[in-house]
Amino acid sequence: MIKKIMESVREYKKASILSPVFVTLEVVMEVIIPILMARLIDQGLNRGNMRATWFYGIIMLACAAVSLSFGALAGKFCATASTGLAKNLRHDLFAAVQGFSFKNIDDFSTGSLVTRMTTDVTNVQMAYMLLIRIAFRAPLMLIFSLIMSFVINARMSLYFLIAVPILGVALGLIIKYAHPLFRKVFKIFDRLNTVVQENLRGIRVVKSYVRKDHEIEKFDGISGDIYTTYSKAEKLMALNSPVMQAVMYACMLVIAWAGAKLIVAGSLTTGQLTSLITYIMMILMSLMMLSMIFVMLTIAQASGERIVEVLNTKSSLTNAADPVESVKDGSIVFDNVSFSYADDPNKLSLKNINLNVKPGEQIGIIGGTGSAKSSLVQLIPRLYDATVGTVYVGGIDVKNIDLTVLRHDVSMVLQKNVLFAGTIADNLRWGNPDATDAELWRACEVACADEFIREMPDGLDTMIEQGGTNVSGGQKQRLCIARAVLAQPKILILDDSTSAVDTKTDAKIRKGLKEVIPGTTTLIIAQRISSIEGADRIVVMEHGTIADVGTSDELLSRSDIYREVYNTQMQMKGGQTHAEA
């Protein structure tokens, strides 16, 4: 885990090294000061020697100033290194997620990924800051203070050595029981983030069904779980401070009592006892800092493991060793394809699919809910890989085509249309970053989006709010279709992408697609018969299999499924059914 996280330090290695170097120099200066203070007391004040008093006093001030300078430099480099690590970690996490396949994304909830990029990275940042500064300072201060204590009086310093293992055992036991609780807390944080995101995304539904109280109750339940678990962990960690203070104050009392006897006996000077007490305070502060580090590291360990889990996840979709860099045409072949989201042959969503689509053909796909229509088309641009069998595009196995090339030549308008914050033009240029305004307008005309865009005060420069909340469902669908058209793909997949537009607009869009990209193979998933009735062929899906393939007239004569849907929709329109005709 540590090795993987340290890979993200990169350009901040120098700052990461300089921080502990300056910390070491700072500690050396601080440890020298009590010895100088003992000399000032014993050789200056006690003897009434003002020259010695001024001499050692000035040296102490100089050491303090130098120590302060080293401390400031250590803090500067520490801040640079820790915030740099956090920046790189977030970049690496985001880049890793961008490379994930749909299957990888399915394995992590959105809330979990957000928590890992925010809370978990912040925890690791804090731990790293402590490691390269306090984690160096505290042990060095402890060791140097012990050495100086032994130089002054070895017998008195033995009391410190007794305290260290006692504290070590206590800290080890606390961390052993607290770490699992912190891991549990972060998993609950994932659930909390998911609930918040779902609520904000579906706030209109919440309000329309008056489910505010239910959502608050659900949020409070998870928030309460965080409180309960975090409280248990923090209570365990809180034991650290009283145990440490009890042991160290006991040491101070013993040393004060034993030191007074030694002063009376003449084997210890007042200045030496003062220095010993100062070193005791330094050791106490060192142990306090170490305990703080252990607390933070316990939390950061759980966060680090979660971060590394994402970084170590390899995409289930990778390029072949020598991928094909071009797609010849828009032909599609499904050769005995079966597919399972769980990669389990016993839990297949698609079963034994055989389909041959010619370049430039327009294929309609229809079927009931859960018939795996979307699953079928998602195999074409390799959003998922077939579990069994092979999918060919342009006569080449999709696994042998470069992913970037394949997805550029296969434009897909997903069932859930997504627009990003920015202008309409910005969103459209996802299809073609170099598109001119004229090309943007032409694509909008094809998608019948130009009508409402021209009515907007800023036209193509109109801002789209996050999630496209300031445009209607039909407008969002038309913008997404225009975006796909701009890519000039060899294959265009419309996954129920005109469900929110009227039948007249739907027909205009299909006509426009034939005119602007005539050689493009088009696959249209639809619930409305009118959206696919004029297709070259229609694929009827049922329970993950192809029930029939043919033209509308052919299917009306032989497919019960298609005929039932057709007649039902004609009756709803008030028209004459095929059977009656």
C-alpha positions as CSV (number, residue, x, y, z in Angstrom):
1,M,0.0,0.0,0.0
2,I,2.7,2.5,1.0
3,K,4.8,1.8,-2.1
4,K,1.7,2.4,-4.3
5,I,0.8,5.7,-2.6
6,M,4.4,6.9,-2.7
7,E,4.4,6.6,-6.5
8,S,2.2,9.6,-6.5
9,V,4.8,11.8,-4.8
10,R,6.7,12.2,-8.1
11,E,7.9,15.9,-8.5
12,Y,7.5,16.5,-4.8
13,K,10.3,14.1,-3.8
14,K,12.8,17.0,-3.2
15,A,10.4,18.8,-0.8
16,S,9.7,15.4,0.9
17,I,13.4,15.0,1.6
18,L,14.2,18.6,2.5
19,S,11.4,18.7,5.1
20,P,12.9,16.0,7.4
21,V,16.4,17.4,6.8
22,F,15.4,20.8,8.2
23,V,13.4,19.0,11.0
24,T,16.5,17.2,12.1
25,L,18.5,20.5,12.2
26,E,15.7,22.1,14.1
27,V,15.7,19.3,16.7
28,V,19.5,19.5,17.1
29,M,19.2,23.2,17.9
30,E,16.4,22.6,20.4
31,V,18.2,19.8,22.2
32,I,21.3,22.0,22.7
33,I,19.4,24.8,24.5
34,P,18.8,22.9,27.8
35,I,22.5,22.1,28.1
36,L,23.3,25.8,27.6
37,M,20.7,26.6,30.1
38,A,22.4,24.3,32.7
39,R,25.7,26.1,32.0
40,L,24.0,29.5,32.4
41,I,22.6,28.5,35.8
42,D,25.6,26.7,37.1
43,Q,28.5,28.8,35.8
44,G,26.6,32.1,35.5
45,L,23.7,32.8,37.9
46,N,24.8,30.5,40.8
47,R,28.3,32.0,40.7
48,G,27.2,35.6,40.0
49,N,29.3,35.5,36.8
50,M,27.5,38.0,34.5
51,R,29.9,37.5,31.7
52,A,29.1,33.8,31.6
53,T,25.4,34.6,32.0
54,W,25.5,36.9,28.9
55,F,27.6,34.5,26.9
56,Y,25.4,31.5,27.3
57,G,22.3,33.7,27.1
58,I,23.3,35.1,23.7
59,I,24.2,31.6,22.4
60,M,20.8,30.3,23.6
61,L,19.0,33.1,21.7
62,A,21.1,32.4,18.6
63,C,20.2,28.6,18.8
64,A,16.5,29.5,19.3
65,A,16.6,31.8,16.2
66,V,18.3,29.2,14.0
67,S,15.9,26.5,15.3
68,L,13.0,28.8,14.4
69,S,14.3,29.3,10.9
70,F,14.9,25.6,10.3
71,G,11.3,24.9,11.6
72,A,9.8,27.5,9.2
73,L,11.7,25.9,6.2
74,A,10.6,22.4,7.4
75,G,7.0,23.6,7.5
76,K,7.2,25.1,4.1
77,F,8.6,22.0,2.4
78,C,6.2,19.8,4.4
79,A,3.2,21.8,3.2
80,T,4.4,21.6,-0.4
81,A,5.0,17.9,-0.3
82,S,1.8,16.9,1.4
83,T,-0.5,19.0,-0.7
84,G,1.4,17.9,-3.8
85,L,0.9,14.3,-2.9
86,A,-2.8,14.9,-2.4
87,K,-3.0,16.7,-5.8
88,N,-1.3,13.8,-7.6
89,L,-3.4,11.2,-5.7
90,R,-6.6,12.8,-6.8
91,H,-5.3,13.0,-10.4
92,D,-4.2,9.3,-10.3
93,L,-7.6,8.2,-8.9
94,F,-9.6,10.2,-11.4
95,A,-7.4,9.0,-14.3
96,A,-7.8,5.4,-13.1
97,V,-11.6,5.8,-13.0
98,Q,-11.6,7.3,-16.5
99,G,-9.8,4.1,-17.7
100,F,-12.4,1.8,-16.0
101,S,-14.8,-0.3,-18.1
102,F,-18.5,-0.2,-17.3
103,K,-18.0,-3.4,-15.3
104,N,-15.3,-1.8,-13.2
105,I,-17.5,1.2,-12.5
106,D,-20.3,-1.2,-11.5
107,D,-18.0,-2.7,-8.8
108,F,-17.6,0.7,-7.1
109,S,-20.6,2.9,-6.1
110,T,-20.4,6.6,-7.2
111,G,-20.6,7.6,-3.5
112,S,-17.6,5.3,-2.7
113,L,-15.5,6.8,-5.5
114,V,-16.3,10.4,-4.4
115,T,-15.4,9.5,-0.7
116,R,-12.1,8.1,-1.9
117,M,-11.2,11.1,-3.9
118,T,-12.1,13.6,-1.1
119,T,-12.1,12.3,2.5
120,D,-9.7,9.5,2.0
121,V,-7.2,11.6,0.1
122,T,-7.4,14.3,2.8
123,N,-6.7,11.7,5.5
124,V,-3.6,10.4,3.6
125,Q,-2.5,14.0,3.0
126,M,-2.7,14.7,6.8
127,A,-0.8,11.5,7.6
128,Y,1.9,12.3,5.0
129,M,2.4,15.8,6.5
130,L,2.8,14.2,9.9
131,L,5.2,11.6,8.6
132,I,7.7,13.8,6.9
133,R,7.7,16.4,9.7
134,I,6.3,15.3,13.1
135,A,7.2,11.6,12.6
136,F,10.8,12.7,12.1
137,R,10.7,15.3,14.8
138,A,9.2,13.2,17.6
139,P,11.6,10.2,17.5
140,L,14.6,12.4,17.0
141,M,13.6,14.6,19.9
142,L,13.0,11.5,22.0
143,I,16.3,9.9,21.1
144,F,18.4,13.1,21.4
145,S,16.7,14.0,24.7
146,L,17.4,10.6,26.1
147,I,21.0,10.8,25.0
148,M,21.5,14.2,26.6
149,S,19.8,12.9,29.8
150,F,22.2,10.0,30.0
151,V,25.1,12.5,29.5
152,I,23.8,14.5,32.5
153,N,22.9,11.6,34.7
154,A,22.6,8.0,33.5
155,R,20.9,6.6,36.6
156,M,18.1,9.2,36.5
157,S,17.6,8.6,32.8
158,L,16.8,5.0,33.3
159,Y,13.3,6.0,34.5
160,F,12.5,7.2,30.9
161,L,13.4,3.8,29.5
162,I,10.9,2.1,31.7
163,A,8.1,4.3,30.5
164,V,8.7,3.8,26.7
165,P,7.8,0.1,26.4
166,I,4.7,0.6,28.7
167,L,3.4,3.3,26.3
168,G,4.3,1.2,23.3
169,V,2.2,-1.7,24.4
170,A,-0.7,0.6,25.3
171,L,-0.6,2.2,21.9
172,G,-0.4,-1.1,20.1
173,L,-3.5,-2.4,21.9
174,I,-5.5,0.7,21.1
175,I,-4.6,0.7,17.4
176,K,-5.4,-3.0,17.1
177,Y,-9.0,-2.5,18.2
178,A,-9.5,1.0,16.6
179,H,-8.4,0.3,13.0
180,P,-11.3,-2.1,12.1
181,L,-13.7,0.6,13.3
182,F,-12.2,3.3,11.1
183,R,-12.5,0.9,8.1
184,K,-16.2,0.4,8.9
185,V,-16.7,4.2,9.3
186,F,-15.5,4.9,5.7
187,K,-17.8,2.2,4.3
188,I,-20.7,3.9,6.0
189,F,-19.4,7.3,4.5
190,D,-19.8,5.7,1.1
191,R,-23.4,4.9,1.8
192,L,-24.0,8.4,3.1
193,N,-22.5,9.9,-0.1
194,T,-24.7,7.6,-2.2
195,V,-27.8,8.6,-0.4
196,V,-27.0,12.4,-0.7
197,Q,-26.3,12.0,-4.5
198,E,-29.5,10.0,-5.1
199,N,-31.5,12.6,-3.2
200,L,-30.1,15.6,-5.0
201,R,-30.3,13.9,-8.4
202,G,-34.0,12.9,-7.7
203,I,-35.0,16.0,-5.7
204,R,-37.9,16.7,-8.0
205,V,-39.3,13.2,-7.5
206,V,-38.8,13.5,-3.7
207,K,-40.8,16.7,-3.7
208,S,-43.5,15.5,-6.1
209,Y,-44.2,12.4,-3.9
210,V,-43.8,14.4,-0.7
211,R,-41.1,12.0,0.6
212,K,-39.0,14.6,2.4
213,D,-39.5,13.1,5.8
214,H,-38.6,9.6,4.5
215,E,-35.4,10.9,2.9
216,I,-34.4,12.8,6.1
217,E,-35.1,9.7,8.2
218,K,-32.9,7.6,5.8
219,F,-30.1,10.2,6.0
220,D,-30.3,10.4,9.8
221,G,-30.1,6.6,10.1
222,I,-26.9,6.4,8.2
223,S,-25.5,9.6,9.8
224,G,-26.3,8.0,13.2
225,D,-24.4,4.8,12.2
226,I,-21.3,7.0,11.5
227,Y,-21.7,8.8,14.8
228,T,-22.0,5.5,16.7
229,T,-19.0,3.8,15.0
230,Y,-16.8,6.8,15.0
231,S,-17.5,7.5,18.6
232,K,-16.4,3.9,19.5
233,A,-13.1,4.4,17.6
234,E,-12.5,7.9,19.0
235,K,-13.2,6.7,22.6
236,L,-10.5,4.0,22.1
237,M,-8.1,6.5,20.7
238,A,-8.8,8.9,23.5
239,L,-7.4,6.4,26.0
240,N,-4.0,7.1,24.5
241,S,-3.6,10.6,26.1
242,P,-4.4,9.8,29.7
243,V,-2.2,6.6,29.7
244,M,0.7,8.5,28.3
245,Q,0.3,11.4,30.7
246,A,0.0,9.2,33.7
247,V,3.2,7.3,32.9
248,M,5.2,10.5,32.1
249,Y,4.0,12.5,35.1
250,A,4.9,9.6,37.2
251,C,8.4,9.7,35.7
252,M,8.6,13.5,36.5
253,L,7.6,13.0,40.1
254,V,10.2,10.2,40.6
255,I,12.9,12.3,38.9
256,A,12.0,15.4,41.0
257,W,12.1,13.4,44.2
258,A,15.3,11.5,43.3
259,G,16.9,14.7,41.9
260,A,16.3,16.7,45.0
261,K,18.1,14.0,47.1
262,L,21.0,14.0,44.7
263,I,21.3,17.8,44.9
264,V,21.4,17.6,48.6
265,A,24.1,14.9,48.4
266,G,26.1,17.1,46.0
267,S,26.1,14.6,43.1
268,L,23.7,16.7,40.9
269,T,23.7,20.5,40.3
270,T,20.6,22.7,40.1
271,G,21.3,23.4,36.5
272,Q,21.5,19.7,35.6
273,L,18.2,19.0,37.4
274,T,16.6,21.9,35.5
275,S,18.0,20.5,32.2
276,L,16.7,17.0,33.1
277,I,13.2,18.3,33.8
278,T,13.4,20.2,30.4
279,Y,14.3,17.0,28.7
280,I,11.5,15.2,30.4
281,M,9.1,17.8,28.9
282,M,10.7,17.3,25.5
283,I,10.3,13.5,25.8
284,L,6.7,14.1,27.0
285,M,6.0,16.3,24.0
286,S,7.6,13.7,21.7
287,L,5.4,11.0,23.0
288,M,2.4,13.2,22.7
289,M,3.3,13.9,19.0
290,L,3.9,10.2,18.4
291,S,0.5,9.3,19.8
292,M,-1.1,11.9,17.5
293,I,0.8,10.3,14.6
294,F,-0.5,6.9,15.5
295,V,-4.1,8.2,15.7
296,M,-3.8,9.8,12.3
297,L,-1.9,6.8,10.8
298,T,-4.7,4.5,12.0
299,I,-7.3,6.5,10.2
300,A,-5.0,7.0,7.1
301,Q,-4.3,3.3,6.9
302,A,-7.9,2.6,6.3
303,S,-8.1,5.4,3.8
304,G,-4.9,4.4,2.0
305,E,-6.1,0.8,1.6
306,R,-9.3,2.1,-0.1
307,I,-7.3,4.4,-2.4
308,V,-4.9,1.7,-3.4
309,E,-7.9,-0.6,-4.1
310,V,-9.0,1.8,-6.9
311,L,-5.4,2.4,-8.1
312,N,-4.7,-1.3,-8.3
313,T,-7.9,-2.1,-10.2
314,K,-7.1,-2.9,-13.8
315,S,-9.7,-2.2,-16.5
316,S,-11.4,-5.4,-17.6
317,L,-11.2,-3.9,-21.2
318,T,-7.7,-3.5,-22.6
319,N,-6.3,-3.0,-26.1
320,A,-4.7,-5.9,-27.9
321,A,-0.9,-6.1,-28.2
322,D,-1.0,-4.7,-31.7
323,P,-4.5,-3.2,-32.2
324,V,-6.1,-2.3,-35.5
325,E,-6.0,1.4,-36.0
326,S,-9.0,1.8,-38.4
327,V,-12.5,0.5,-39.0
328,K,-13.2,-0.3,-42.6
329,D,-17.0,0.1,-42.6
330,G,-20.1,0.0,-40.3
331,S,-20.8,-3.7,-40.7
332,I,-21.7,-5.6,-37.5
333,V,-21.7,-9.3,-36.8
334,F,-22.7,-11.1,-33.6
335,D,-21.3,-14.6,-33.8
336,N,-23.0,-16.9,-31.2
337,V,-22.7,-14.2,-28.5
338,S,-23.7,-14.7,-24.9
339,F,-23.1,-12.1,-22.2
340,S,-23.3,-12.0,-18.4
341,Y,-22.7,-8.9,-16.3
342,A,-21.3,-11.1,-13.5
343,D,-19.1,-13.1,-16.0
344,D,-21.1,-16.1,-15.0
345,P,-22.2,-18.5,-17.8
346,N,-25.1,-19.5,-15.6
347,K,-26.4,-15.9,-15.3
348,L,-26.6,-14.8,-18.9
349,S,-28.3,-11.5,-19.9
350,L,-27.8,-12.3,-23.7
351,K,-28.0,-15.9,-25.0
352,N,-26.7,-17.2,-28.3
353,I,-27.0,-14.0,-30.4
354,N,-26.4,-14.3,-34.1
355,L,-26.9,-11.2,-36.2
356,N,-25.4,-9.8,-39.4
357,V,-25.8,-6.1,-40.1
358,K,-24.6,-4.7,-43.4
359,P,-22.9,-1.3,-43.7
360,G,-25.4,1.6,-44.0
361,E,-28.3,-0.5,-42.8
362,Q,-30.9,0.9,-40.5
363,I,-31.8,-1.6,-37.8
364,G,-34.7,-1.2,-35.4
365,I,-34.6,-3.1,-32.1
366,I,-37.7,-3.7,-30.0
367,G,-38.6,-5.8,-27.0
368,G,-40.1,-5.7,-23.6
369,T,-38.4,-4.3,-20.5
370,G,-35.5,-6.5,-19.5
371,S,-35.2,-8.1,-22.9
372,A,-31.5,-7.0,-23.0
373,K,-31.8,-4.5,-25.8
374,S,-29.3,-2.1,-24.3
375,S,-27.0,-5.0,-23.3
376,L,-26.9,-6.0,-27.0
377,V,-25.7,-2.7,-28.4
378,Q,-23.3,-2.0,-25.5
379,L,-21.1,-4.9,-26.8
380,I,-20.5,-3.1,-30.1
381,P,-18.3,-0.2,-28.8
382,R,-16.9,-2.5,-26.1
383,L,-18.5,-0.9,-23.1
384,Y,-18.6,-4.5,-22.0
385,D,-17.0,-7.6,-23.6
386,A,-19.0,-10.7,-24.7
387,T,-18.7,-13.5,-22.2
388,V,-19.0,-16.1,-25.0
389,G,-18.7,-15.6,-28.8
390,T,-17.4,-12.7,-30.9
391,V,-18.6,-9.3,-32.0
392,Y,-17.2,-8.0,-35.3
393,V,-17.2,-4.4,-36.5
394,G,-15.9,-3.8,-40.1
395,G,-15.1,-7.5,-40.3
396,I,-12.7,-7.3,-37.3
397,D,-13.1,-8.7,-33.8
398,V,-13.8,-5.6,-31.6
399,K,-11.2,-6.9,-29.1
400,N,-8.5,-6.4,-31.7
401,I,-9.5,-2.8,-32.6
402,D,-8.0,0.1,-30.7
403,L,-10.5,1.3,-28.1
404,T,-10.2,5.0,-29.0
405,V,-10.6,4.2,-32.7
406,L,-13.6,1.9,-32.1
407,R,-15.5,4.3,-29.9
408,H,-14.8,7.2,-32.3
409,D,-16.4,5.3,-35.1
410,V,-19.2,4.0,-33.0
411,S,-21.3,6.9,-31.6
412,M,-23.8,5.9,-28.9
413,V,-26.6,8.0,-27.5
414,L,-27.2,6.3,-24.2
415,Q,-30.6,5.7,-22.7
416,K,-29.7,8.1,-19.9
417,N,-28.8,11.3,-21.7
418,V,-26.0,13.3,-20.0
419,L,-25.0,16.9,-20.6
420,F,-22.2,18.7,-18.8
421,A,-22.0,22.1,-17.2
422,G,-20.9,24.5,-19.9
423,T,-22.3,26.1,-23.1
424,I,-24.3,24.2,-25.7
425,A,-21.4,24.5,-28.1
426,D,-19.0,23.0,-25.5
427,N,-21.4,20.0,-25.1
428,L,-21.8,19.5,-28.8
429,R,-18.0,19.6,-29.5
430,W,-17.6,16.4,-27.5
431,G,-18.6,14.8,-30.8
432,N,-15.9,16.8,-32.7
433,P,-13.6,19.2,-30.8
434,D,-12.7,21.0,-34.1
435,A,-16.3,21.5,-35.4
436,T,-17.1,25.0,-36.7
437,D,-20.2,26.9,-35.7
438,A,-21.7,26.0,-39.1
439,E,-21.2,22.3,-38.5
440,L,-22.7,22.7,-35.1
441,W,-25.8,24.3,-36.5
442,R,-26.0,21.6,-39.2
443,A,-25.9,18.8,-36.6
444,C,-28.5,20.6,-34.6
445,E,-30.8,20.9,-37.6
446,V,-30.5,17.1,-38.2
447,A,-31.4,16.5,-34.5
448,C,-34.2,19.2,-34.7
449,A,-32.4,21.0,-31.9
450,D,-31.9,24.2,-33.9
451,E,-35.5,25.4,-33.3
452,F,-35.2,25.8,-29.5
453,I,-31.6,26.9,-29.5
454,R,-32.4,29.8,-31.8
455,E,-35.0,30.9,-29.3
456,M,-32.5,31.1,-26.5
457,P,-30.9,34.5,-26.0
458,D,-27.3,33.3,-26.3
459,G,-27.9,30.6,-28.9
460,L,-25.0,28.1,-29.0
461,D,-23.4,30.0,-26.1
462,T,-26.3,29.3,-23.8
463,M,-25.0,27.8,-20.6
464,I,-26.1,24.3,-19.6
465,E,-26.4,23.8,-15.9
466,Q,-25.0,20.8,-14.2
467,G,-26.8,17.7,-15.4
468,G,-28.7,19.7,-18.0
469,T,-31.4,20.7,-15.5
470,N,-32.3,23.9,-17.5
471,V,-33.4,22.0,-20.6
472,S,-36.3,19.6,-21.0
473,G,-36.0,15.9,-21.5
474,G,-36.7,16.1,-25.2
475,Q,-34.3,19.0,-25.7
476,K,-31.6,17.1,-23.9
477,Q,-32.2,14.1,-26.1
478,R,-31.9,16.2,-29.3
479,L,-28.7,17.8,-28.1
480,C,-27.2,14.4,-27.4
481,I,-28.2,13.2,-30.9
482,A,-26.6,16.3,-32.4
483,R,-23.4,15.6,-30.5
484,A,-23.3,12.1,-31.8
485,V,-23.9,13.2,-35.4
486,L,-21.0,15.6,-35.2
487,A,-18.6,12.7,-34.8
488,Q,-19.6,11.4,-38.3
489,P,-19.5,7.8,-37.1
490,K,-19.6,4.7,-39.1
491,I,-22.1,3.2,-36.7
492,L,-24.7,5.3,-34.7
493,I,-26.6,3.7,-31.8
494,L,-29.7,5.4,-30.5
495,D,-30.7,3.7,-27.3
496,D,-34.3,4.8,-26.8
497,S,-33.0,8.3,-27.5
498,T,-36.2,9.9,-29.0
499,S,-38.6,8.7,-26.3
500,A,-39.2,12.3,-25.0
501,V,-39.9,13.8,-28.4
502,D,-43.1,13.8,-30.4
503,T,-43.6,11.4,-33.3
504,K,-43.4,14.2,-35.9
505,T,-40.0,15.3,-34.6
506,D,-38.9,11.7,-34.3
507,A,-39.6,11.2,-38.0
508,K,-37.8,14.4,-39.0
509,I,-34.7,13.2,-37.0
510,R,-34.6,9.9,-38.7
511,K,-35.0,11.5,-42.1
512,G,-32.2,14.0,-41.3
513,L,-29.9,11.1,-40.2
514,K,-30.4,9.4,-43.6
515,E,-29.6,12.6,-45.5
516,V,-26.5,13.8,-43.5
517,I,-24.8,10.4,-42.7
518,P,-26.3,8.1,-45.4
519,G,-23.5,5.5,-45.2
520,T,-23.7,5.2,-41.4
521,T,-25.1,2.0,-40.0
522,T,-27.9,3.0,-37.5
523,L,-29.3,0.9,-34.7
524,I,-32.4,2.4,-33.1
525,I,-33.7,0.9,-29.8
526,A,-37.3,2.1,-29.4
527,Q,-40.5,1.4,-27.6
528,R,-42.6,3.2,-30.3
529,I,-43.3,1.2,-33.4
530,S,-43.4,4.4,-35.4
531,S,-39.7,5.1,-34.5
532,I,-38.5,1.8,-36.2
533,E,-41.3,0.9,-38.6
534,G,-39.4,2.3,-41.6
535,A,-36.1,0.5,-40.7
536,D,-34.5,-1.9,-43.2
537,R,-34.9,-4.6,-40.6
538,I,-36.3,-4.9,-37.1
539,V,-34.8,-7.2,-34.4
540,V,-37.4,-8.4,-31.9
541,M,-35.8,-9.3,-28.5
542,E,-37.2,-11.5,-25.8
543,H,-35.6,-12.7,-22.6
544,G,-32.1,-12.0,-23.9
545,T,-32.5,-13.8,-27.2
546,I,-33.4,-12.7,-30.7
547,A,-37.0,-13.9,-31.2
548,D,-37.3,-12.7,-34.8
549,V,-35.7,-10.4,-37.5
550,G,-37.4,-8.9,-40.5
551,T,-39.2,-5.9,-42.0
552,S,-42.3,-4.5,-40.3
553,D,-44.6,-6.2,-42.7
554,E,-42.8,-9.6,-42.4
555,L,-42.9,-9.4,-38.6
556,L,-46.6,-8.5,-38.6
557,S,-47.3,-11.6,-40.5
558,R,-45.2,-14.0,-38.3
559,S,-44.2,-12.5,-35.0
560,D,-46.8,-12.6,-32.2
561,I,-44.6,-10.3,-30.1
562,Y,-44.3,-7.6,-32.7
563,R,-47.9,-7.8,-33.8
564,E,-49.1,-7.5,-30.2
565,V,-47.0,-4.3,-29.7
566,Y,-48.1,-2.9,-33.1
567,N,-51.8,-3.5,-32.5
568,T,-51.7,-2.1,-29.0
569,Q,-50.0,1.1,-30.1
570,M,-52.3,1.5,-33.1
571,Q,-55.4,1.1,-30.8
572,M,-53.9,3.8,-28.4
573,K,-53.7,6.1,-31.4
574,G,-57.3,5.3,-32.3
575,G,-56.2,3.8,-35.6
576,Q,-57.1,0.6,-37.3
577,T,-55.1,-2.5,-36.3
578,H,-53.4,-4.7,-38.7
579,A,-55.7,-7.6,-37.9
580,E,-58.7,-5.5,-38.6
581,A,-57.2,-4.3,-41.9
